[in-house]
């Protein structure tokens, strides 16, 4: 069987602030969005909280006057959050979370059709029996992509599509697609897993037990760890470490339960040399990454994101010992990525004429297994 993982960076719609040329371009908007939604959850809105809310909304031009900026909008469903007196500064009308019902949302825009079709072309090139999908909007969107876009570019649709809503309200969830003869016999979400610091997973560690046509069991833990793109680096790294520790705990539990073929797969947003990944590839871990496997057929570039440098190795297929022993070969599919300022670093699809046509900033990883 062929197993693959691909961060598709959305298929139809993506938050405007996440669809810019670089992460840095949307960083302020993403951080403001996160902070606004944190502040409005407080039971009581102190003067300091109200002041911070107004400062952020003023920075996001248009929010105080129109309730919407270029990247963020206020959804005021019931009660009153803002008071706009004539010829006076805008005020926060609500005194706490109980005074109103509403929230802030990221404004989305359609993903360019060419990019969506190129995403489908990459999936066609992968020809995976089981595909881990990272950053998909929702199950219905993934289902429509499977039924409508894959056939349009000559790719074979999958027989099964599953996605469980995660903790990220930006529409970047993790899912799975399987060929008809592969069956999901059990699935478990870990969205509510907590430790002393609170909720662990930024999205989810979605657990799927798969039955292969040969009658073997494959347990897949699909992950998308905390981003490096925004937030304070030390806090983000600490979050990824918590996530790695919990995934390691789940993995160890499943091995002790008798599962032999276990894989931790997805975008872990961390390079192998950094501490947050220690629980999964060091610290006594028995997991092996496909890119470190002797049967991996690489292209000379150690990274999976952007230009493929060592500092951009973010995506993983981590296999248990018995699964690692079943590897036939593994590889990386980079033809959906632009590559460099002018797209000349490595070959890409002929339908990618410029950066915005790229299927994703991530290359896809794959492995062939005798299971």
C-alpha positions in Angstrom: 0.0 0.0 0.0 1.0 3.6 -0.5 0.6 6.0 2.4 1.1 9.8 2.0 0.7 13.1 3.8 0.1 16.5 2.1 -0.5 19.9 3.6 -2.9 21.2 1.0 -3.2 24.8 2.5 -7.0 24.8 1.9 -8.8 23.7 -1.3 -11.5 26.3 -1.9 -11.4 29.1 0.7 -8.5 30.4 2.9 -8.3 33.2 5.4 -6.9 36.3 3.6 -4.3 36.8 6.2 -3.0 33.2 5.6 -3.1 33.6 1.8 -0.4 36.3 1.4 3.1 36.0 -0.1 4.7 35.2 3.2 3.6 34.4 6.8 5.1 37.6 8.0 2.7 39.6 5.8 -0.3 38.3 7.8 1.3 37.9 11.2 -0.1 41.0 12.8 -3.7 40.2 11.7 -3.4 36.6 12.9 -2.1 37.7 16.3 -4.7 40.4 16.7 -7.4 37.9 15.8 -6.2 35.5 18.4 -5.9 38.1 21.1 -9.4 39.6 20.4 -11.0 36.3 20.8 -9.1 35.6 24.0 -10.1 39.0 25.5 -13.8 38.7 24.8 -14.0 35.4 26.7 -13.3 37.2 30.0 -16.3 37.2 32.5 -15.7 40.9 33.3 -14.3 43.5 30.9 -12.0 45.7 33.0 -10.9 49.1 31.8 -7.6 47.6 30.8 -9.3 44.9 28.7 -11.6 47.4 27.0 -8.6 49.6 26.3 -6.7 46.7 24.7 -9.7 45.7 22.6 -10.1 49.2 21.3 -6.4 49.5 20.5 -6.4 46.3 18.5 -9.6 47.2 16.7 -8.2 50.6 15.8 -5.1 49.0 14.4 -7.3 46.8 12.2 -8.5 49.7 10.2 -12.3 49.8 9.7 -13.3 47.6 12.6 -14.3 50.4 14.9 -16.4 52.1 12.3 -17.7 49.3 10.1 -17.1 46.2 12.2 -14.8 44.8 9.6 -11.2 45.3 8.5 -9.3 43.8 5.6 -8.7 40.6 7.5 -11.0 40.4 10.5 -14.7 40.9 11.1 -16.8 41.3 14.2 -19.9 39.1 14.3 -22.3 40.6 16.9 -25.2 38.2 17.1 -27.0 39.3 20.2 -26.6 42.1 22.7 -24.3 45.0 22.0 -20.5 44.9 22.0 -19.7 48.4 20.6 -21.2 51.8 21.3 -20.6 54.5 18.6 -21.7 57.8 20.1 -22.0 60.7 17.6 -18.9 62.8 17.4 -17.3 60.8 20.2 -14.8 57.9 20.3 -16.2 54.4 20.0 -16.6 52.6 23.3 -16.9 48.9 24.4 -20.6 48.7 25.5 -20.5 45.2 27.0 -19.1 44.8 30.5 -18.4 41.1 30.2 -19.0 37.9 28.2 -22.5 37.5 29.5 -23.7 40.8 28.0 -23.5 39.8 24.4 -23.2 36.9 22.0 -20.6 37.2 19.2 -17.1 36.7 18.2 -14.4 37.7 15.7 -13.8 35.8 12.5 -11.1 35.8 9.8 -12.3 37.0 6.4 -11.8 34.4 3.8 -11.3 34.5 0.1 -11.5 31.9 -2.7 -8.3 29.9 -3.4 -7.3 30.4 -7.0 -8.9 27.8 -9.2 -5.5 26.9 -10.8 -4.0 26.3 -7.4 -6.9 24.1 -6.4 -6.5 22.1 -9.6 -2.8 21.8 -9.0 -3.4 20.5 -5.5 -5.5 17.8 -7.2 -2.8 17.1 -9.7 -0.3 16.5 -6.9 -2.7 14.1 -5.2 -3.0 12.3 -8.5 0.8 12.0 -8.8 1.0 10.6 -5.3 -1.5 7.9 -6.1 -1.9 7.1 -2.4 -4.1 4.4 -1.1 -4.4 6.3 2.2 -3.7 10.1 2.3 -3.3 12.3 5.3 -4.7 15.7 4.5 -3.5 18.8 6.4 -5.3 22.2 6.4 -8.6 21.3 4.8 -11.6 23.5 5.4 -14.1 20.8 6.5 -15.4 17.4 5.5 -17.9 18.7 3.0 -15.3 20.8 1.2 -12.9 17.8 1.2 -15.7 15.6 -0.2 -16.5 18.0 -3.0 -12.9 18.3 -3.9 -12.7 14.5 -4.0 -15.8 14.2 -6.2 -15.4 17.2 -8.5 -11.8 18.4 -8.7 -9.9 15.2 -8.7 -11.8 13.7 -11.7 -11.5 17.1 -13.5 -7.6 16.7 -13.7 -7.7 13.0 -14.4 -7.0 11.8 -10.8 -8.9 8.9 -9.3 -11.3 9.9 -6.5 -11.1 8.2 -3.1 -13.7 5.9 -1.8 -13.8 7.3 1.7 -13.3 10.9 3.0 -13.3 11.7 6.7 -12.5 14.9 8.6 -13.3 15.7 12.2 -13.6 19.4 13.1 -10.7 20.4 15.3 -9.8 23.3 17.6 -8.7 25.8 15.0 -11.4 28.3 13.9 -9.5 29.3 10.8 -10.7 26.3 8.8 -7.5 24.3 8.7 -8.4 20.9 10.0 -6.8 17.4 9.5 -8.5 14.7 7.5 -8.0 11.4 5.7 -8.8 10.0 2.3 -8.8 6.3 1.5 -9.3 4.1 -1.6 -12.5 2.0 -1.6 -10.9 -1.2 -0.4 -9.4 0.4 2.7 -11.9 0.7 5.6 -12.0 3.0 8.7 -13.0 0.7 11.5 -12.5 3.1 14.4 -11.8 6.8 14.8 -11.1 8.9 17.9 -10.6 12.7 18.3 -8.3 14.2 20.8 -9.5 17.8 20.5 -10.4 17.8 24.3 -7.1 16.4 25.6 -5.8 18.7 28.3 -2.7 19.0 30.5 -1.9 21.4 33.3 -1.6 24.2 30.8 -5.0 23.6 29.2 -6.0 22.3 25.8 -3.1 20.5 24.1 -3.8 20.3 20.4 -4.1 23.4 18.1 -6.1 21.3 15.7 -6.4 17.6 16.7 -4.5 14.4 16.9 -7.1 12.4 14.9 -6.8 8.7 15.4 -7.9 6.3 12.6 -7.8 2.5 12.7 -7.6 1.3 9.2 -8.2 -2.2 7.8 -6.2 -3.0 4.7 -7.3 -5.3 1.9 -4.8 -7.9 3.2 -6.7 -7.8 6.5 -4.0 -6.0 8.4 -4.6 -3.1 10.9 -2.9 0.2 10.4 -3.3 2.9 13.2 -2.8 6.4 11.9 -2.4 9.5 14.1 -2.9 12.6 11.9 -1.4 15.8 13.3 -0.8 19.4 12.7 1.2 21.0 15.5 1.3 24.6 16.5 2.6 26.9 13.8 5.9 28.7 13.7 4.3 31.4 11.7 3.0 33.7 14.4 3.0 34.1 18.2 6.0 34.3 20.5 8.6 31.7 19.4 9.2 30.4 22.9 5.5 30.0 23.6 4.9 28.3 20.3 7.8 25.9 20.8 6.5 25.1 24.3 3.1 24.3 22.8 4.7 22.0 20.2 6.6 20.2 23.0 3.3 19.6 24.9 1.7 18.3 21.7 4.7 16.0 21.0 4.6 14.6 24.6 0.9 13.8 24.3 1.3 12.2 20.9 4.1 10.1 22.3 1.9 9.1 25.2 -0.9 8.0 22.8 1.6 6.1 20.7 3.1 4.3 23.7 -0.4 3.4 24.9 -1.4 2.0 21.5 1.8 -0.1 21.2 1.1 -1.5 24.7 -2.4 -2.2 23.6 -1.0 -4.5 21.0 -1.0 -2.4 17.8 2.0 -3.2 15.7 1.6 -0.9 12.7 1.3 2.6 14.0 2.2 5.9 12.2 2.3 9.5 13.4 1.9 11.6 10.3 1.4 15.2 9.3 2.8 18.7 9.6 4.6 18.9 13.0 5.9 22.4 12.3 9.3 21.6 13.8 12.7 20.6 12.4 14.4 17.4 13.7 17.2 19.2 15.5 14.9 21.2 17.8 13.8 20.1 21.3 10.0 20.2 20.8 10.3 17.1 18.6 12.4 15.1 21.1 9.5 13.0 22.5 8.8 11.6 19.0 12.3 11.1 17.6 14.5 10.9 20.7 13.9 10.4 24.4 13.7 6.6 23.9 11.2 6.8 21.0 10.9 3.8 18.7 9.5 5.9 15.9 11.4 6.2 12.6 10.8 9.0 10.1 10.6 8.0 6.5 13.2 10.6 5.5 15.7 9.0 7.8 14.9 5.5 6.6 17.5 3.7 4.4 14.9 3.0 1.7 14.0 6.7 1.3 14.7 8.0 -2.2 15.3 11.7 -1.7 16.0 14.5 -4.1 19.0 16.0 -2.3 16.9 18.6 -0.4 16.3 17.8 3.3 13.3 20.0 3.9 9.6 19.6 3.1 8.5 23.3 3.0 9.3 26.1 0.7 12.7 25.8 -0.8 13.4 22.5 0.9 16.2 23.6 3.1 17.3 21.8 6.3 15.5 24.4 8.4 12.2 23.7 6.6 11.8 20.0 7.4 8.3 20.2 8.9 6.4 17.2 7.6 6.8 13.7 8.9 5.8 10.0 8.5 6.9 8.5 11.8 6.6 4.7 11.9 6.6 2.1 14.6 9.4 -0.5 14.4 7.2 -3.3 12.8 5.8 -0.8 10.3 9.2 0.6 9.5 10.4 -3.0 8.8 7.6 -3.2 6.1 8.9 -0.2 4.1 9.4 -1.0 0.4 10.5 2.6 -0.5 9.7 6.2 0.3 9.9 9.5 -1.4 8.9 13.2 -1.6 6.7 14.8 -4.2 7.8 18.4 -4.7 6.3 19.3 -8.0 3.4 21.2 -6.5 5.8 23.8 -4.9 7.0 26.9 -6.7 10.6 26.8 -5.4 12.7 30.0 -5.0 11.9 33.5 -6.1 11.6 32.6 -9.7 10.4 29.0 -9.4 13.7 27.6 -10.7 15.1 25.7 -7.8 13.5 22.4 -8.8 11.0 21.1 -11.3 7.3 21.9 -10.8 4.1 21.2 -12.6 3.8 22.9 -16.1 0.5 24.3 -14.9 2.3 26.3 -12.2 3.2 29.6 -14.1 3.7 31.7 -11.0 3.8 31.4 -7.2 0.1 31.9 -6.7 -0.5 28.8 -8.9 1.4 26.5 -6.6 -0.5 23.6 -5.1 1.0 24.3 -1.7 4.2 25.6 0.0 4.6 22.0 1.3 5.9 19.1 -0.5 4.1 15.8 0.0 5.8 12.7 1.6 4.9 9.1 0.7 5.9 5.6 1.7 5.1 2.2 0.2 4.5 -0.5 2.8 4.0 -4.2 2.6 0.9 -4.3 4.8 
